[in-house]
Amino acid sequence: MASNNAASEEAQVRQRVASWAKALRAKDVDGLMSHYAQEIVVFDLAPPLELKGVVAYRKNWTDWFATFQGPVGYEIRDLDVATAGDVTFCRSLNRITGTRTTGENSDAWVRATVGFRKVGGIWIITHEHFSVPINMETFQGALDVKP
């Protein structure tokens, strides 16, 4: 029975991840923010070192979406979900594509680690960490690395 419950919880988390990605692709800030805890802590690609709370993170998303023409391409690969009680930890490799307002085409892979907590029967994101590898000689982001 425990394994059936674990499988059910994992399926719920995977559905939340899919819903989150759908909102991101559509640049739906309200839909995206509905996945986050009020006290979200984020280690994002762009400065600062951390963002705290949904107000700061909403601005981050709004500003980033404004740099894209049309929808954002977002692929999630190798999603791993580990659930224990009311906490879940996910990791994946994610591809971001799209045309920027500058006309440049973006195509980069990032690493994602996402922490969820189940509150009121719903899995919400309490922590996100996105990163790219860096070239250890130049300390520049290695945006050309692919899985």
trRosetta pair geometry for C-beta under 8 A, 3 or more apart (Angstrom, degrees):
i j d omega theta_ij theta_ji phi_ij phi_ji
1 4 5.6 -52 -154 33 39 112
1 5 6.5 36 151 -17 68 104
2 5 5.7 -56 -151 38 34 111
2 6 6.2 36 151 -20 67 105
3 6 5.5 -49 -143 37 35 113
3 7 6.3 38 155 -20 65 104
4 7 5.7 -54 -148 37 30 111
4 8 6.4 33 151 -20 64 106
5 8 5.5 -53 -148 36 33 114
5 9 6.3 33 154 -19 66 103
6 9 5.7 -52 -147 36 32 110
6 10 6.3 32 154 -18 64 106
6 83 6.1 167 -150 74 77 115
7 10 5.7 -52 -146 37 31 112
7 11 6.3 35 153 -22 64 105
8 11 5.7 -52 -149 34 30 113
8 12 6.6 33 151 -20 63 103
9 12 5.6 -53 -152 33 34 113
9 13 6.5 32 151 -17 66 103
9 83 4.6 175 117 150 127 166
9 88 7.2 -169 153 -77 108 123
9 118 7.8 -69 -142 -66 109 141
10 13 5.7 -54 -149 36 34 111
10 14 6.3 34 153 -19 67 106
10 81 4.9 132 -143 103 92 135
10 83 5.7 -140 -71 -3 73 131
10 88 7.9 154 -103 -129 56 129
11 14 5.7 -53 -145 38 31 112
11 15 6.4 35 152 -22 63 104
12 15 5.7 -54 -152 33 31 113
12 16 6.6 32 150 -19 64 103
12 123 5.9 139 129 -11 105 127
13 16 5.6 -53 -151 35 35 112
13 17 6.4 37 150 -20 67 103
13 81 5.2 145 94 -148 137 138
13 83 6.5 -164 -22 -72 145 121
13 88 5.0 -151 -103 174 146 168
13 90 6.7 -179 160 -63 126 123
13 116 6.0 -173 -126 35 107 163
13 123 5.3 -161 -98 -157 70 175
14 17 5.6 -49 -147 35 34 113
14 18 6.4 36 152 -19 64 104
14 79 7.0 118 -119 120 91 143
14 81 6.3 -91 -61 -40 86 155
15 18 5.6 -53 -149 37 32 112
15 19 6.3 34 151 -20 65 106
16 19 5.6 -53 -146 37 32 113
16 20 6.2 38 152 -22 64 105
16 35 6.4 132 -179 -135 98 108
16 116 7.1 98 91 -115 153 146
16 122 8.0 127 -95 -177 129 78
16 123 4.8 -114 -27 80 163 116
17 20 5.6 -52 -148 35 30 115
17 21 6.4 29 154 -18 64 106
17 76 6.7 144 157 -169 117 176
17 79 6.5 125 136 -145 164 149
17 90 6.6 180 -84 -156 135 170
17 114 7.6 143 -104 70 103 155
18 21 5.8 -54 -147 37 31 110
18 22 6.4 35 152 -23 64 104
19 22 5.7 -51 -149 32 31 114
19 23 6.7 30 153 -16 63 104
19 31 7.7 -130 164 172 87 103
19 35 7.0 163 100 -83 103 120
20 23 5.9 -58 -155 36 30 109
20 24 6.4 31 149 -20 65 106
20 32 6.6 74 -152 -133 69 66
20 35 4.7 49 -95 -85 102 170
20 125 7.5 75 -101 -35 147 136
21 24 5.4 -51 -146 35 35 115
21 25 6.3 37 155 -21 67 103
21 74 5.4 -158 -157 107 91 124
21 76 5.9 -95 -89 -23 148 123
22 25 5.9 -52 -148 34 29 111
22 26 6.5 16 156 -7 63 111
22 28 8.0 -5 121 31 71 130
22 31 7.6 -75 98 144 87 140
23 26 6.0 -66 -147 46 30 103
23 28 4.3 -97 -154 68 76 108
23 31 3.5 -158 -120 111 121 111
23 32 4.2 180 127 -64 127 68
23 34 7.7 -172 -91 37 164 100
23 35 7.3 -169 36 -17 149 123
24 27 7.4 23 -178 -76 33 37
24 28 7.8 -73 -43 41 17 76
24 32 5.9 91 -70 -100 64 120
24 72 6.2 -72 150 74 81 126
24 74 5.2 17 106 -5 123 166
25 71 5.3 23 168 -178 71 116
25 72 5.7 -133 -127 70 41 73
25 73 7.0 31 -126 -115 95 22
25 74 5.2 -129 -73 27 85 107
26 31 7.1 26 69 49 123 146
26 71 6.1 -33 -103 -120 33 107
27 65 4.2 120 -145 -150 109 127
27 68 7.0 -159 -80 70 132 124
27 71 6.4 -148 -12 -123 98 55
27 72 6.2 113 -62 -5 89 102
28 31 3.7 19 122 28 123 120
28 32 6.0 149 91 -21 69 86
29 32 5.6 -57 -145 39 30 113
29 33 6.1 26 160 -18 67 109
29 58 6.3 79 180 -154 116 84
29 61 5.4 145 -122 111 93 124
29 62 5.6 20 -101 -78 148 81
29 65 6.9 -111 -64 -2 99 155
30 33 5.9 -56 -142 38 28 107
30 34 6.7 39 154 -32 61 101
31 34 5.8 -48 -155 18 31 117
31 35 8.0 32 150 -21 56 98
32 35 6.3 -59 -176 20 40 111
32 36 7.8 25 141 -16 67 109
32 61 6.0 179 100 -157 150 161
33 36 5.7 -59 -159 29 51 114
33 54 5.9 89 -158 -163 107 114
33 57 7.4 146 -113 100 91 105
33 58 5.5 14 -92 -94 135 97
33 61 7.4 -150 -61 36 90 155
35 124 6.5 163 174 -141 45 64
35 125 5.3 37 139 3 91 112
36 40 4.5 -27 -172 -57 114 141
36 54 5.4 148 103 -101 127 102
36 57 6.5 -156 -160 88 172 152
36 124 6.5 78 -176 -178 11 96
36 125 5.0 -44 -105 66 60 99
36 126 8.0 133 -159 -83 64 30
37 40 5.2 146 64 -60 75 72
37 54 7.8 -149 101 -54 36 107
37 117 6.8 28 -62 44 140 111
37 119 7.2 103 -103 0 104 149
37 124 4.8 112 -60 128 78 124
37 125 6.5 -138 -2 84 82 46
37 126 4.6 16 15 -98 141 71
38 53 6.7 -9 163 -141 62 74
38 54 5.5 -71 -136 -6 46 118
39 52 7.3 -19 -167 -173 61 86
39 53 6.4 -29 -124 -93 37 64
39 126 7.0 7 84 -146 86 86
40 51 7.7 1 111 106 96 94
40 52 7.4 169 89 -154 56 40
40 53 6.5 121 51 -118 75 8
40 54 5.8 89 20 -69 116 67
40 57 5.6 -21 88 -19 135 155
40 125 6.3 33 -115 109 113 88
40 126 6.2 -153 -109 -152 58 32
40 127 7.1 169 -157 -80 65 33
40 128 7.2 8 -173 5 111 96
41 50 6.1 -11 -172 -173 89 118
41 51 7.3 161 -156 82 42 54
41 52 5.5 -6 -106 -106 74 74
41 126 7.2 16 24 155 82 66
41 127 5.2 -11 66 -110 88 82
42 50 6.6 146 76 -160 49 64
42 51 4.3 -9 57 55 105 101
42 52 7.8 -163 22 -71 74 33
42 57 5.7 112 -6 -102 145 115
42 60 7.5 -146 88 50 154 167
42 127 7.3 172 -84 -156 44 49
42 128 4.8 1 -121 61 86 96
42 129 7.5 177 -161 -78 50 44
43 49 7.1 -25 -128 166 84 58
43 50 5.7 -36 -87 -101 67 77
43 128 7.2 -153 40 102 61 58
43 129 4.2 13 59 -120 111 81
43 130 7.1 -173 100 33 69 55
43 131 7.4 -6 123 -58 108 97
44 51 6.3 22 -6 -1 118 118
44 60 6.5 -167 -42 -175 172 148
44 128 7.4 35 -79 104 74 108
44 130 5.6 17 -140 45 49 110
45 110 6.6 -76 -72 -123 127 138
45 130 5.2 -53 -42 107 85 114
45 131 7.0 162 -94 -105 72 30
45 132 6.7 47 -125 -10 109 101
46 60 7.4 173 65 -151 120 104
46 64 7.6 -169 4 -84 144 112
48 51 6.8 129 56 -66 95 68
51 56 4.6 -169 -167 122 100 122
51 57 5.3 126 129 -76 136 76
51 60 6.0 -53 -95 -38 165 147
52 56 6.2 58 62 34 44 145
53 56 5.2 87 71 15 87 100
53 57 6.8 -166 98 -3 43 94
54 57 5.5 -62 -138 46 36 108
54 58 5.8 46 160 -30 71 102
55 58 5.9 -48 -147 28 25 113
55 59 7.0 24 153 -15 58 103
56 59 6.0 -58 -158 34 33 110
56 60 6.6 37 147 -23 65 106
57 60 5.2 -48 -150 32 40 119
57 61 6.5 38 154 -16 68 101
58 61 6.0 -57 -152 38 31 108
58 62 6.2 30 153 -19 66 109
59 62 5.6 -55 -143 38 31 112
59 63 6.1 30 159 -17 66 108
60 63 6.1 -60 -149 38 24 108
60 64 6.3 18 156 -15 62 112
61 64 5.8 -61 -145 40 29 108
61 65 6.1 30 160 -20 67 107
62 65 6.0 -54 -145 35 26 110
62 66 6.6 31 154 -24 60 107
63 66 5.8 -56 -156 29 30 116
63 67 7.5 31 149 -24 60 101
64 67 5.9 -54 -165 22 40 112
64 68 7.8 25 147 -11 64 104
65 68 6.1 -66 -163 34 44 107
65 72 7.1 -98 -120 -34 73 127
66 101 7.3 -15 149 -33 61 142
67 100 5.5 -25 157 -146 85 92
67 101 5.7 -113 -159 7 42 105
67 102 8.0 -7 -168 -9 85 92
68 71 7.6 -39 138 132 132 14
68 72 5.3 -39 -149 -78 176 88
68 98 4.8 0 -142 134 120 141
68 99 6.9 106 -159 76 72 50
68 100 6.1 -64 -101 -111 50 46
68 101 6.9 -79 -47 -36 4 78
68 106 7.9 -73 -103 20 98 132
69 98 7.4 174 54 165 63 97
69 99 4.7 -36 52 96 109 103
69 100 7.0 66 -1 131 86 11
69 101 5.8 134 -50 -89 84 54
70 98 7.0 -162 81 -156 88 105
70 99 6.6 44 40 49 108 104
71 98 6.9 -134 106 -115 50 121
72 96 6.7 -28 178 -155 107 86
72 97 7.6 140 -178 73 59 47
72 98 4.7 -64 -128 -48 54 151
73 95 7.2 -35 125 117 101 92
73 96 6.8 128 83 -169 75 36
73 97 3.3 -20 68 66 133 94
73 98 5.1 -179 10 -55 84 78
74 94 6.5 -7 -167 -176 83 107
74 95 7.2 161 -151 81 35 59
74 96 6.0 1 -102 -106 72 63
74 97 7.7 -157 -59 29 36 71
75 94 6.6 164 83 -157 54 56
75 95 4.1 5 50 48 106 105
75 97 7.7 33 -5 2 101 108
76 79 5.4 31 149 -59 114 113
76 92 5.1 4 -167 157 90 154
76 93 7.9 136 -162 76 46 45
76 94 5.3 -17 -104 -105 61 88
76 112 7.9 -57 -127 42 94 142
77 92 6.3 142 66 -176 43 95
77 93 4.7 -33 70 73 101 93
77 94 7.0 178 20 -85 76 36
77 95 7.0 49 -10 -13 115 99
77 147 6.2 -145 104 26 148 162
78 92 5.7 156 81 -139 69 68
78 93 5.4 39 43 19 115 97
78 147 7.3 -174 -7 -143 133 158
79 90 6.3 -14 -165 -167 89 110
79 91 7.7 164 -146 83 45 38
79 92 4.3 -13 -94 -88 63 123
80 90 6.6 157 80 -153 54 57
80 91 5.2 -7 53 56 104 83
80 92 6.9 176 15 -71 68 67
81 88 6.2 -13 -167 -171 90 115
81 89 7.7 150 -156 79 44 47
81 90 5.2 -13 -101 -101 68 89
82 88 6.8 156 82 -156 47 63
82 89 4.8 -15 62 60 101 94
82 90 7.6 -180 22 -78 67 42
83 87 7.4 163 -151 91 56 46
83 88 4.5 -20 -100 -101 79 92
83 89 8.0 -174 -76 22 39 62
84 87 5.7 -14 67 66 80 92
84 88 7.8 158 22 -86 56 47
86 117 5.8 37 141 -165 92 72
86 118 4.1 -116 -150 46 82 99
86 119 7.8 89 -178 -59 122 51
87 115 7.2 -21 -166 -168 92 94
87 116 7.1 150 -160 84 44 62
87 117 5.7 -17 -101 -104 66 70
87 118 7.7 -111 -54 4 30 83
88 115 7.2 155 84 -158 55 47
88 116 4.1 -3 58 57 103 109
88 117 7.8 -166 22 -73 74 27
88 118 7.7 79 -11 -40 103 90
88 123 6.4 -6 23 -141 137 126
89 113 7.3 -13 -172 -170 88 90
89 114 7.6 154 -159 82 43 49
89 115 5.7 -14 -105 -106 68 72
89 116 7.8 -149 -65 25 28 76
90 112 7.6 -8 112 119 95 99
90 113 7.2 163 86 -155 55 43
90 114 4.5 -11 60 59 104 96
90 115 7.8 -167 23 -75 73 28
90 116 7.1 47 -8 -10 107 108
91 111 7.5 -7 -167 -178 95 88
91 112 6.6 166 -150 92 50 61
91 113 5.0 -10 -101 -103 88 72
91 114 7.6 175 -79 19 40 69
92 111 7.9 168 88 -157 41 50
92 112 5.1 -9 60 60 82 106
93 109 5.8 0 179 -172 100 112
93 110 7.6 161 -159 80 56 37
93 111 6.2 -33 -106 -104 65 60
93 112 7.5 168 -99 18 16 84
93 147 5.1 100 128 -60 166 134
94 109 7.0 148 78 -155 39 61
94 110 5.3 -25 66 63 92 86
94 111 7.7 146 21 -111 83 11
94 112 5.1 38 -6 -14 125 126
94 130 7.8 -60 49 -128 130 105
95 107 7.2 -5 -174 -163 101 68
95 108 7.2 167 -150 87 59 34
95 109 5.3 -32 -95 -96 71 71
95 110 7.9 162 -90 18 24 70
96 106 6.1 -32 120 131 93 120
96 107 7.6 -178 88 -133 56 25
96 108 5.4 -11 56 61 96 83
96 109 7.8 171 16 -91 73 22
96 110 6.5 28 -9 -2 113 113
97 105 7.5 -2 -165 178 82 87
97 106 6.0 176 -142 94 35 75
97 107 4.9 20 -108 -102 89 71
98 105 7.5 -169 102 -150 25 60
98 106 5.5 0 56 50 67 106
99 103 6.9 -21 -174 -148 101 30
99 104 7.4 157 -156 83 58 37
99 105 5.6 -34 -99 -100 67 67
99 106 7.6 -175 -90 13 17 80
100 103 6.9 -33 75 34 78 21
100 104 4.6 0 39 61 121 86
100 105 7.5 -154 5 -82 83 17
100 106 5.9 89 -43 -30 101 107
108 132 7.1 -39 172 -101 119 135
108 143 4.7 -50 -121 -162 116 97
109 132 7.6 122 92 -120 62 93
109 145 6.3 -101 61 93 118 74
109 146 5.7 135 -12 -115 142 51
109 147 6.4 179 -146 -21 159 85
110 130 5.1 10 161 -170 135 99
110 131 6.7 146 -167 69 87 27
110 132 5.6 -68 -115 -72 72 81
111 130 7.0 150 77 -156 53 49
111 131 5.0 -23 58 64 103 82
111 132 7.1 159 9 -90 87 33
111 133 7.8 81 -16 -41 123 72
112 128 7.1 -32 -158 -162 93 90
112 129 7.2 145 -155 81 45 56
112 130 5.4 -12 -99 -101 75 74
113 127 7.9 -21 116 119 88 100
113 128 7.4 149 83 -159 55 43
113 129 4.5 -5 57 57 99 106
114 125 5.8 -53 -171 -131 106 110
114 127 7.0 164 -156 91 42 63
114 128 5.2 -3 -109 -108 79 74
114 129 7.7 -158 -70 27 44 65
115 125 7.0 106 77 -157 52 63
115 126 5.3 -58 104 65 100 89
115 127 3.8 24 39 50 117 102
115 128 7.7 -139 25 -63 71 39
116 123 4.5 11 177 -175 136 100
116 124 6.4 146 -152 72 80 29
116 125 5.7 -49 -96 -94 72 48
116 126 6.7 127 -133 8 20 87
117 123 7.5 159 79 -147 23 58
117 124 6.2 -27 62 62 73 82
117 126 5.0 38 -1 -26 108 134
118 121 6.9 -3 179 -132 100 12
118 122 6.9 160 -151 76 65 25
118 123 5.4 -36 -93 -88 72 62
118 124 7.8 133 -111 14 24 72
119 122 6.3 -34 69 63 66 78
119 124 5.5 -28 29 16 113 122
125 128 6.2 20 173 -51 128 99
132 141 4.7 51 88 -159 133 105
132 142 6.2 -169 152 57 102 63
132 143 6.1 -9 -167 -86 155 61
132 145 7.3 149 -170 41 90 118
133 141 7.6 115 81 -159 44 59
133 142 4.5 -29 89 49 92 123
133 145 5.4 30 39 8 124 163
134 138 8.0 -139 171 77 89 73
134 139 5.7 6 167 -151 133 42
134 140 6.5 156 -156 77 85 27
134 141 5.7 -58 -103 -99 75 39
134 142 6.0 168 -124 -10 17 91
135 138 4.6 18 94 41 121 96
135 139 6.9 -80 76 -21 72 13
135 140 5.2 4 35 55 112 80
135 141 7.9 25 2 89 82 6
135 142 5.4 124 -46 -68 77 100
136 139 7.3 29 -146 -72 25 57
142 145 4.8 50 128 -23 109 114
